Amino acid sequence: MNDELRRQIHETDATIRVGKRGIDPVVDELADQLQDRRLVKVKFLRSALGATSTEALAEELASAAGADLVETRGHTAVFQ
């Protein structure tokens, strides 16, 4: 990952939050936001995780929304 991409990720705020209802309610929102911007940051609340990991949920969300997973860090994932 290059320095410019890292800077953009750092400056991007989380605009989607995944809660206890899981990823299904946010799939369309992620796809819509990716049409308007290069990067979208998603925060996974602890209630969404259950017995799974942020990485696993992020990969599932990327697949469902037709997005590319750039990185996960903590409870946050970045998509493009």
PyMOL commands that set and color helices and strands:
alter all, ss='L'
color gray80, all
select helices_A, chain A and resi 3-11+24-36+46-49+54-65
alter helices_A, ss='H'
color red, helices_A
select strands_A, chain A and resi 14-18+40-44+69-73+76-79
alter strands_A, ss='S'
color yellow, strands_A
deselect
rebuild
show_as cartoon
